[in-house]
Amino acid sequence: MLPAEAAPAAAPPAPASAPRERKPGEISPEMRKKLLGESVGLGGLPEKPMPSNIFLNVILGVTLIVVVAYAGGIRP
């Protein structure tokens, strides 16, 4: 019978492409590119932030119509 060879006691290698630590609230470059494309798709410009939240404006508009209709006597 042959003697067992001793396995080297080396530490496991660190992954070469370990993700870097991000600060809270920081987004990855891929997510930033995706969000910028979404903003441009909604009518924004790549070099300028949107002036207002379009979804909030739509929700407020619909709510205003419902309140005016309810106050005017149109009820479901």
MARGU-699388 format. One line per field, with one value per residue: residue number from 1; residue in one letter; x, y, z of N, C-alpha, C in turn. Coordinates in Angstrom, 2 decimals. Layout:
! residues N
n (NUM ...)
res (A ...)
npx (X ...)
npy (Y ...)
npz (Z ...)
capx (X ...)
capy (Y ...)
capz (Z ...)
cpx (X ...)
cpy (Y ...)
cpz (Z ...)
//
This chain:
! residues 76
n (1 2 3 4 5 6 7 8 9 10 11 12 13 14 15 16 17 18 19 20 21 22 23 24 25 26 27 28 29 30 31 32 33 34 35 36 37 38 39 40 41 42 43 44 45 46 47 48 49 50 51 52 53 54 55 56 57 58 59 60 61 62 63 64 65 66 67 68 69 70 71 72 73 74 75 76)
res (M L P A E A A P A A A P P A P A S A P R E R K P G E I S P E M R K K L L G E S V G L G G L P E K P M P S N I F L N V I L G V T L I V V V A Y A G G I R P)
npx (0.83 0.50 1.82 -0.33 -0.58 0.17 -2.15 -1.84 -2.00 -3.31 -4.88 -8.21 -8.46 -9.02 -11.91 -11.53 -13.11 -14.57 -17.42 -17.38 -17.67 -20.57 -21.76 -24.51 -27.41 -26.09 -25.88 -25.34 -23.27 -24.54 -27.26 -27.66 -27.40 -29.61 -31.76 -31.43 -31.97 -34.67 -35.73 -35.25 -36.91 -39.36 -39.54 -37.57 -34.35 -31.04 -28.91 -30.06 -32.01 -35.37 -38.04 -40.23 -42.20 -43.72 -45.62 -46.71 -47.97 -49.99 -51.51 -52.36 -53.91 -56.01 -57.13 -58.03 -60.03 -61.84 -62.57 -63.75 -65.90 -67.29 -67.97 -69.62 -71.89 -71.93 -71.97 -70.81)
npy (-1.16 2.26 5.23 7.86 10.96 14.16 16.71 19.96 22.74 25.13 28.32 28.90 30.20 33.67 35.02 36.21 38.13 39.60 41.30 44.82 46.73 48.64 51.87 52.75 53.45 53.88 53.07 50.47 50.70 49.45 49.45 52.19 52.90 51.54 52.82 55.41 55.00 54.30 56.68 58.35 57.10 57.86 60.43 62.09 63.81 62.71 64.14 65.74 66.03 64.79 67.17 66.82 64.35 62.18 60.15 60.72 63.13 62.24 60.59 62.49 64.12 62.39 61.87 64.45 64.80 62.81 63.76 66.23 65.33 63.82 65.80 67.28 65.80 63.46 60.22 56.91)
npz (0.00 -0.78 0.72 1.85 0.18 1.40 1.41 0.03 2.21 1.31 1.13 -0.11 -3.42 -4.05 -5.62 -8.93 -10.14 -8.17 -6.96 -6.52 -3.52 -2.93 -2.08 0.11 -1.71 -4.07 -7.51 -9.95 -12.93 -15.09 -14.34 -14.17 -16.87 -17.92 -16.58 -17.57 -20.29 -20.07 -19.12 -21.31 -23.13 -22.13 -22.89 -21.98 -21.93 -22.65 -21.41 -19.52 -16.57 -15.94 -15.76 -14.07 -12.27 -14.29 -13.91 -11.42 -12.04 -13.80 -12.10 -10.18 -11.88 -12.70 -10.20 -9.55 -11.51 -10.69 -8.13 -8.78 -10.34 -8.44 -6.60 -8.21 -8.38 -9.83 -9.30 -8.69)
capx (0.00 1.29 1.45 -1.19 0.14 -0.42 -2.72 -1.33 -2.93 -3.39 -6.19 -8.90 -8.15 -10.07 -12.46 -10.89 -14.06 -15.46 -18.09 -16.89 -18.66 -21.24 -22.30 -25.97 -28.00 -25.32 -26.35 -24.30 -23.28 -25.54 -28.58 -27.71 -27.66 -30.99 -32.66 -31.30 -32.72 -36.09 -36.07 -35.28 -38.11 -40.53 -39.50 -36.49 -33.13 -29.96 -28.03 -30.85 -33.01 -36.77 -38.46 -41.21 -42.55 -44.86 -46.64 -47.39 -48.86 -51.16 -52.32 -53.01 -54.93 -57.16 -57.74 -58.74 -61.25 -62.76 -63.08 -64.68 -67.11 -68.01 -68.53 -70.64 -73.08 -71.78 -71.50 -70.93)
capy (0.00 3.48 6.22 8.95 12.22 15.25 17.76 21.28 23.50 26.49 28.96 28.92 31.44 34.70 35.15 37.29 39.18 39.84 42.60 45.82 47.20 49.89 52.64 52.74 54.39 53.91 52.05 49.97 51.36 48.82 49.93 53.60 52.94 51.09 53.88 56.53 54.61 54.36 58.10 58.86 56.52 58.59 61.80 62.87 63.99 62.00 65.00 66.62 65.27 65.12 68.27 66.38 62.94 62.08 59.26 61.47 64.10 61.51 60.17 63.68 64.55 61.48 62.12 65.71 64.55 62.03 64.63 67.20 64.61 63.46 67.04 67.73 64.96 62.24 59.19 55.54)
capz (0.00 -0.88 1.73 1.35 0.02 2.17 0.56 0.42 3.03 0.76 1.26 -1.41 -4.16 -4.06 -6.97 -9.69 -10.49 -7.04 -7.12 -5.59 -2.55 -3.30 -0.97 0.09 -2.65 -5.31 -8.46 -10.84 -14.24 -15.96 -13.94 -14.54 -18.32 -18.12 -16.13 -18.51 -21.48 -19.74 -19.04 -22.69 -23.73 -21.63 -23.39 -21.37 -22.68 -21.96 -20.64 -18.67 -15.80 -16.23 -14.90 -13.08 -12.30 -15.20 -13.35 -10.36 -12.69 -14.32 -10.95 -9.64 -12.83 -12.61 -8.89 -9.65 -12.29 -9.85 -7.07 -9.39 -10.74 -7.22 -6.04 -9.15 -8.29 -10.63 -8.39 -9.26)
cpx (0.89 0.88 0.63 -0.38 -0.59 -0.92 -2.16 -2.40 -2.99 -4.80 -6.88 -8.64 -9.33 -10.62 -11.88 -11.85 -15.08 -16.11 -17.57 -18.03 -19.24 -21.76 -23.82 -26.50 -27.26 -25.82 -25.22 -24.37 -24.32 -26.94 -28.73 -28.04 -29.10 -31.99 -32.61 -32.06 -34.22 -36.56 -36.17 -36.52 -39.38 -40.51 -38.42 -35.31 -31.99 -29.11 -28.76 -31.87 -34.43 -37.25 -39.46 -41.48 -43.83 -45.97 -47.41 -48.36 -50.13 -52.08 -53.06 -54.11 -56.18 -57.88 -58.55 -60.05 -62.27 -63.37 -64.08 -65.97 -67.94 -68.68 -69.66 -71.88 -73.00 -71.16 -71.69 -72.13)
cpy (1.25 4.47 7.35 10.23 13.30 16.33 19.10 22.08 24.95 27.02 28.96 30.25 32.40 34.82 36.38 38.44 39.39 41.21 43.59 46.27 48.52 50.56 52.54 53.82 54.47 52.80 51.65 50.71 50.76 49.33 51.40 53.74 52.55 52.18 55.09 56.23 54.67 55.81 58.71 58.33 57.24 60.06 62.66 63.01 63.32 62.89 65.90 65.80 65.70 66.21 67.86 64.90 62.77 61.21 59.95 62.47 63.41 61.10 61.35 64.19 63.69 61.69 63.41 65.54 63.80 62.92 65.63 66.52 64.25 64.69 67.56 66.85 63.70 61.19 57.81 54.79)
cpz (0.00 0.20 1.11 1.26 0.81 1.20 0.98 1.15 2.56 0.94 -0.11 -2.12 -4.14 -5.48 -7.66 -9.96 -9.37 -7.22 -6.09 -4.68 -3.01 -2.05 -1.01 -0.85 -3.97 -6.22 -9.39 -12.18 -15.20 -15.64 -14.30 -16.04 -18.62 -17.72 -17.05 -19.79 -21.25 -19.68 -20.44 -23.40 -23.30 -22.05 -22.78 -22.32 -21.93 -21.06 -19.64 -17.88 -16.17 -15.27 -13.82 -13.25 -13.12 -14.61 -12.23 -10.96 -13.22 -13.16 -10.34 -10.57 -12.75 -11.28 -8.91 -10.42 -11.44 -8.76 -7.63 -9.79 -9.51 -6.61 -6.93 -9.15 -9.13 -9.72 -9.02 -8.74)
//
